[in-house]
Amino acid sequence: MPFPYIHETQKITPSFRKERGGSFIALSNGYTHYELFGDENAETVVLVHGFTVPNFIWEPTFNILTKAGYRVLRYDLFGRGYSDRPKADYTLNFFANQLHDLLNSLNITKPINLFGLSMGGPITATFTVLYPESVKKLALFAPVGVDALHSSVLKLLKLPLVGELLMGLFGAKKLVDGIGKDFYDPKLIANFTEKYKTQLKISGFGRAILSTIRNDALSENRAIYERVTKTNIPLLLIWGEQDKTVPYVQSSQMQASLKRAHFFPIPNSGHIPHYENAAEVNSIILNFLQNINEL
């Protein structure tokens, strides 16, 4: 546990992986933790999470899609959950290449339905622009990138040494405390937070988060969305009307960039409507997958 990351007491080892649920696969930049369920001949849906919360954030979506007969893949981005924390520049291209390597390694060759949440938005958009032939449909949930996320904390974290000190000493608590901001319904926070905490102890988490911030994965990336909308790929956009993390006001800007997207605002929902308002959002998702013209 090198200073200042004194809370990072757990290393990812073969025995650590063996004790965890899900599966692990070695990619070019390290091991990725994933869960893949469903008939290999079924249509595939891939779920990409956001900035810090790993793949369990997709639990309601994963369950409904597998029940509906889809083959569903969810995984942890590098630096999060139980995936490795390679020493690299955590750029959008870095994450898009992780997905590309994962699909190749799992021999998923047919076009996928791709879902991206928050920072998963610009990651999936980047992947779509790089590999348009690999994407059948794209669904975005409160995606980051139509405008930069501004805060004094983010500015400080970008500073050399200052960022390391702040992240090492206070970052874990700050991130845990910030979980509540994602929800409209406070009753869901406690259980969600307990699941979230586990990854904070794994060595390399703070370094990966800092690198992600410093490589502009949370910055304005409107151009990548405008390139996506020039494709013929069907687009879905979902946003919680009480979102404080990626403010709902940005949804109108995103619609301007994604001109062909079918937009669904979700009342009484924060940053993760698919989790908080699962029944309503599941209906929209299934309709999108089954027949875009009926939306």
C-alpha positions as CSV (number, residue, x, y, z in Angstrom):
1,M,0.0,0.0,0.0
2,P,2.3,2.8,-1.2
3,F,1.6,6.3,0.2
4,P,-0.7,8.0,-0.3
5,Y,-3.0,5.1,-1.3
6,I,-3.0,3.6,2.2
7,H,-6.5,2.1,1.9
8,E,-5.5,0.0,-1.1
9,T,-4.5,-3.2,0.7
10,Q,-5.6,-5.9,-1.7
11,K,-3.7,-7.1,-4.8
12,I,-5.4,-8.9,-7.7
13,T,-3.7,-12.4,-7.8
14,P,-4.8,-15.7,-9.3
15,S,-6.2,-16.8,-5.9
16,F,-8.1,-13.5,-5.7
17,R,-9.7,-14.1,-9.1
18,K,-10.6,-17.6,-8.1
19,E,-12.5,-16.4,-5.1
20,R,-14.6,-13.9,-7.0
21,G,-17.7,-14.6,-9.0
22,G,-17.9,-14.2,-12.8
23,S,-15.2,-15.0,-15.2
24,F,-11.8,-13.6,-16.1
25,I,-10.0,-13.4,-19.4
26,A,-6.5,-12.2,-20.3
27,L,-6.5,-9.3,-22.8
28,S,-3.6,-7.4,-24.3
29,N,-3.6,-4.9,-21.3
30,G,-4.5,-7.3,-18.5
31,Y,-7.2,-9.5,-17.1
32,T,-10.9,-8.4,-17.5
33,H,-13.6,-9.5,-15.2
34,Y,-16.9,-10.3,-17.0
35,E,-20.1,-12.2,-17.0
36,L,-21.6,-13.6,-20.1
37,F,-24.9,-15.4,-20.1
38,G,-27.2,-16.8,-22.8
39,D,-27.3,-18.9,-26.0
40,E,-24.3,-18.1,-28.2
41,N,-26.7,-18.0,-31.2
42,A,-28.9,-15.4,-29.6
43,E,-28.6,-11.7,-30.3
44,T,-25.9,-10.1,-28.1
45,V,-26.3,-7.1,-25.8
46,V,-23.1,-5.6,-24.2
47,L,-23.4,-3.4,-21.1
48,V,-20.7,-0.8,-20.4
49,H,-20.7,0.9,-17.0
50,G,-19.5,4.4,-16.1
51,F,-16.7,6.3,-14.3
52,T,-16.3,4.3,-11.0
53,V,-19.2,1.9,-10.4
54,P,-18.4,-1.6,-11.8
55,N,-20.7,-3.9,-13.8
56,F,-23.1,-4.7,-10.9
57,I,-24.8,-1.4,-11.7
58,W,-26.4,-3.2,-14.7
59,E,-28.0,-5.9,-12.5
60,P,-31.7,-5.2,-13.4
61,T,-30.9,-4.8,-17.1
62,F,-28.8,-7.9,-17.2
63,N,-31.6,-9.9,-15.6
64,I,-34.4,-8.8,-17.8
65,L,-32.4,-9.2,-21.0
66,T,-31.2,-12.7,-20.2
67,K,-34.8,-13.6,-19.2
68,A,-36.0,-12.2,-22.6
69,G,-33.6,-14.6,-24.4
70,Y,-30.7,-12.3,-25.2
71,R,-27.0,-13.2,-24.8
72,V,-25.8,-10.6,-22.4
73,L,-22.2,-9.5,-21.6
74,R,-21.3,-7.2,-18.8
75,Y,-17.8,-6.5,-17.6
76,D,-15.6,-4.2,-15.5
77,L,-13.6,-1.5,-17.2
78,F,-9.9,-1.6,-16.5
79,G,-9.2,0.1,-13.2
80,R,-12.6,-0.8,-11.8
81,G,-14.3,-3.7,-10.1
82,Y,-12.2,-6.9,-10.3
83,S,-10.5,-6.1,-13.6
84,D,-6.8,-5.3,-13.6
85,R,-5.4,-1.8,-13.1
86,P,-2.7,-1.6,-15.8
87,K,-0.3,1.3,-15.8
88,A,-1.6,3.1,-18.8
89,D,-3.2,6.3,-20.1
90,Y,-6.9,5.7,-19.4
91,T,-8.3,7.4,-22.5
92,L,-11.6,6.7,-24.4
93,N,-9.6,4.8,-27.0
94,F,-8.0,2.7,-24.3
95,F,-11.4,1.6,-23.0
96,A,-12.8,1.1,-26.5
97,N,-9.8,-1.1,-27.3
98,Q,-10.5,-3.1,-24.1
99,L,-14.0,-3.8,-25.4
100,H,-12.7,-4.7,-28.9
101,D,-10.2,-7.1,-27.4
102,L,-12.9,-8.6,-25.1
103,L,-15.3,-9.3,-28.0
104,N,-12.5,-10.9,-30.1
105,S,-11.3,-13.0,-27.2
106,L,-14.9,-14.3,-26.5
107,N,-15.4,-14.9,-30.3
108,I,-18.3,-12.5,-30.5
109,T,-18.3,-11.7,-34.2
110,K,-21.8,-10.7,-35.0
111,P,-22.9,-7.0,-34.6
112,I,-23.8,-6.3,-31.0
113,N,-26.4,-4.1,-29.3
114,L,-24.3,-1.7,-27.2
115,F,-25.4,0.0,-24.0
116,G,-23.4,2.8,-22.4
117,L,-24.0,4.5,-19.0
118,S,-22.5,7.9,-18.1
119,M,-18.8,7.6,-19.0
120,G,-19.8,4.4,-20.8
121,G,-21.5,6.8,-23.2
122,P,-18.4,8.3,-24.8
123,I,-16.7,4.9,-24.5
124,T,-19.4,3.1,-26.5
125,A,-19.7,6.1,-28.9
126,T,-15.9,5.9,-29.5
127,F,-16.2,2.1,-30.1
128,T,-19.1,2.7,-32.5
129,V,-17.1,5.2,-34.6
130,L,-14.0,3.0,-34.6
131,Y,-15.9,-0.2,-35.4
132,P,-19.3,0.7,-36.9
133,E,-19.7,-2.7,-38.6
134,S,-19.7,-4.3,-35.1
135,V,-22.6,-2.3,-33.7
136,K,-26.3,-3.1,-34.5
137,K,-27.9,-0.6,-32.1
138,L,-26.6,1.9,-29.5
139,A,-28.4,2.9,-26.3
140,L,-27.0,5.7,-24.1
141,F,-28.0,6.4,-20.5
142,A,-27.3,9.9,-19.2
143,P,-24.0,9.9,-21.2
144,V,-21.1,12.2,-20.2
145,G,-19.5,14.3,-22.9
146,V,-21.9,16.8,-24.4
147,D,-20.4,19.3,-22.0
148,A,-17.5,19.1,-19.6
149,L,-18.2,18.2,-16.0
150,H,-17.0,21.2,-14.0
151,S,-15.9,21.2,-10.4
152,S,-13.0,22.6,-8.4
153,V,-12.2,19.1,-7.2
154,L,-11.7,17.8,-10.7
155,K,-9.4,20.7,-11.5
156,L,-7.3,19.9,-8.4
157,L,-7.1,16.2,-9.2
158,K,-5.5,17.1,-12.6
159,L,-2.6,18.7,-10.8
160,P,0.6,16.5,-10.5
161,L,1.2,15.4,-6.9
162,V,-1.7,17.4,-5.6
163,G,-4.1,15.0,-7.3
164,E,-2.2,11.9,-6.0
165,L,-2.3,13.3,-2.4
166,L,-6.0,14.2,-2.6
167,M,-7.0,10.9,-4.2
168,G,-4.9,8.8,-1.9
169,L,-6.0,10.4,1.4
170,F,-9.6,11.5,0.7
171,G,-10.7,10.0,-2.7
172,A,-12.3,6.8,-1.4
173,K,-14.5,8.6,1.1
174,K,-15.4,11.3,-1.4
175,L,-16.4,8.7,-4.0
176,V,-18.5,6.7,-1.5
177,D,-20.2,9.9,-0.2
178,G,-21.0,10.8,-3.8
179,I,-22.9,7.6,-4.5
180,G,-26.0,9.1,-2.9
181,K,-26.0,11.9,-5.5
182,D,-26.8,9.3,-8.2
183,F,-30.2,8.4,-6.7
184,Y,-33.6,10.0,-6.5
185,D,-34.8,7.4,-4.0
186,P,-32.5,7.4,-0.9
187,K,-33.8,3.9,0.2
188,L,-31.6,2.3,-2.5
189,I,-28.3,4.0,-1.4
190,A,-27.1,1.8,1.5
191,N,-27.1,-1.6,-0.2
192,F,-25.6,-0.1,-3.4
193,T,-22.8,1.6,-1.5
194,E,-21.8,-1.6,0.3
195,K,-21.3,-3.4,-3.1
196,Y,-19.4,-0.4,-4.4
197,K,-16.8,-0.2,-1.5
198,T,-15.1,-3.6,-2.3
199,Q,-13.1,-2.3,-5.2
200,L,-11.7,0.7,-3.4
201,K,-9.3,-1.6,-1.5
202,I,-7.7,-3.0,-4.6
203,S,-4.3,-1.7,-5.5
204,G,-4.3,0.7,-8.5
205,F,-7.8,2.0,-8.2
206,G,-6.9,5.6,-7.3
207,R,-4.2,5.7,-10.0
208,A,-6.7,4.5,-12.6
209,I,-9.3,7.1,-11.6
210,L,-6.8,9.9,-11.7
211,S,-5.5,8.8,-15.1
212,T,-9.1,8.7,-16.4
213,I,-9.7,12.3,-15.3
214,R,-6.4,13.5,-16.6
215,N,-7.0,11.9,-20.0
216,D,-10.3,13.8,-20.5
217,A,-12.7,10.9,-20.5
218,L,-15.1,13.1,-18.6
219,S,-14.5,16.2,-20.7
220,E,-16.6,17.6,-23.6
221,N,-16.6,15.0,-26.4
222,R,-19.5,16.3,-28.5
223,A,-17.7,15.6,-31.8
224,I,-17.7,11.8,-31.2
225,Y,-21.5,11.8,-30.7
226,E,-21.9,13.9,-33.9
227,R,-19.9,11.3,-35.8
228,V,-22.1,8.5,-34.3
229,T,-25.3,10.2,-35.6
230,K,-23.9,10.2,-39.1
231,T,-24.0,6.4,-39.2
232,N,-27.2,4.4,-39.8
233,I,-27.1,2.8,-36.4
234,P,-30.4,3.1,-34.4
235,L,-29.9,5.2,-31.3
236,L,-31.7,5.4,-28.0
237,L,-31.2,8.1,-25.3
238,I,-32.5,7.7,-21.7
239,W,-32.1,10.3,-19.0
240,G,-33.4,10.7,-15.4
241,E,-35.2,14.0,-15.0
242,Q,-33.6,14.5,-11.5
243,D,-30.1,13.6,-12.5
244,K,-27.6,15.7,-10.5
245,T,-24.5,13.8,-11.7
246,V,-24.8,14.5,-15.4
247,P,-27.4,17.2,-15.1
248,Y,-30.7,16.6,-17.0
249,V,-30.4,20.0,-18.7
250,Q,-27.6,18.5,-20.8
251,S,-30.1,16.1,-22.4
252,S,-31.3,18.8,-24.8
253,Q,-27.7,19.4,-25.9
254,M,-27.2,15.7,-26.4
255,Q,-30.4,15.4,-28.5
256,A,-29.0,18.1,-30.7
257,S,-25.8,16.1,-31.2
258,L,-27.6,12.8,-31.6
259,K,-30.3,14.0,-34.0
260,R,-31.7,10.6,-34.8
261,A,-31.9,9.3,-31.2
262,H,-35.2,8.3,-29.7
263,F,-35.3,10.2,-26.4
264,F,-37.0,9.1,-23.2
265,P,-36.9,11.2,-20.1
266,I,-37.6,9.3,-16.9
267,P,-39.5,11.1,-14.1
268,N,-38.6,10.5,-10.5
269,S,-35.2,9.2,-11.4
270,G,-31.6,10.3,-10.8
271,H,-28.4,9.3,-12.7
272,I,-29.1,5.6,-13.1
273,P,-32.8,5.3,-14.3
274,H,-32.3,1.7,-15.5
275,Y,-31.5,0.7,-11.9
276,E,-33.8,3.0,-10.0
277,N,-36.8,2.8,-12.4
278,A,-36.1,-0.6,-13.8
279,A,-39.7,-1.6,-14.8
280,E,-40.2,1.5,-16.9
281,V,-36.8,1.5,-18.5
282,N,-36.8,-2.3,-19.2
283,S,-40.0,-1.8,-21.3
284,I,-38.3,0.9,-23.3
285,I,-35.1,-1.2,-23.8
286,L,-37.0,-4.3,-24.9
287,N,-39.0,-2.3,-27.4
288,F,-35.9,-0.7,-28.8
289,L,-34.2,-4.0,-29.2
290,Q,-37.2,-5.8,-30.7
291,N,-38.6,-3.1,-33.1
292,I,-37.1,0.3,-33.4
293,N,-40.1,1.5,-35.4
294,E,-42.5,1.0,-32.5
295,L,-40.7,3.4,-30.1
